[in-house]
């Protein structure tokens, strides 16, 4: 998949420009800059690897995690 790829679920979304996706195994890999967004968390990374039938995500390269919370 290429150009403005968006993976979206009920709990999070991931945006990037290029992804290799395996529908049968529910896996996806990207080596391009990516943004993971969930309710109170954003993760900027240089890529990601979704594996274990889509249950786990490993962020690749330099990554920045932003977490929102109320005091």
N, C-alpha and C positions, 0 to 999 in steps of 0.2 A: 504494500500500500504506500502511496506517495502523496505529498502535498497536503498539509493541514489535516493529518490523521487524528481522529478523536475516538478514543475508547471510552465508553460511558457505561456505568452500572448504577445501581441504586445507592451505592456507598461512596463512589469516587469517579473521577475522570482523569484520563491521561491524554495530553496533547503533544504531538511531535510531527516531524516532516516525513519520516520514512520508517516503516515497520515491516518486519517479516512475520507473518501470522500463520499459525497452523490450527485450523478450525477443529480437526479431529482430536488433537492432543490438548486443545485449549491453551496454547502457548503463544507468546509473542516476544520479539526481540527488536530493540532499536539501538543504534549507535549514534543517534543524533540528539541534540538538545531536547529535553523533555520537561513537561510540567505536570506533576501529579497534584490533583486538588481534591480534598475531601472537606467535610464540614468545618473543621478547625485547623487543618494542616495543608500546607503547600510544600512540595518538594521539587526543587529545580535540580536536574541532573544532566549528565552527558549521555544518557541512555538508560535503558532498563531491560530486564529479562523477567517475563512473567512465565512461571513454570508450575509444576505440580497440579496440572489440570486447572490452572488459573487461580490457585489458592495462595500463591506466594509471589512476591515481587522483589527483585533485587535491583537496586539502583546502581548504575555504573559511573565510574569516573568521579570527578569533583562534584559534590552534591551539597545543596544548601537546604536546610529544613526550617520552615517558619511555622510556629505553633501559636495560635491565639488562645488566650485564656482571660478570664475576668478575675480581678482581685477583690 
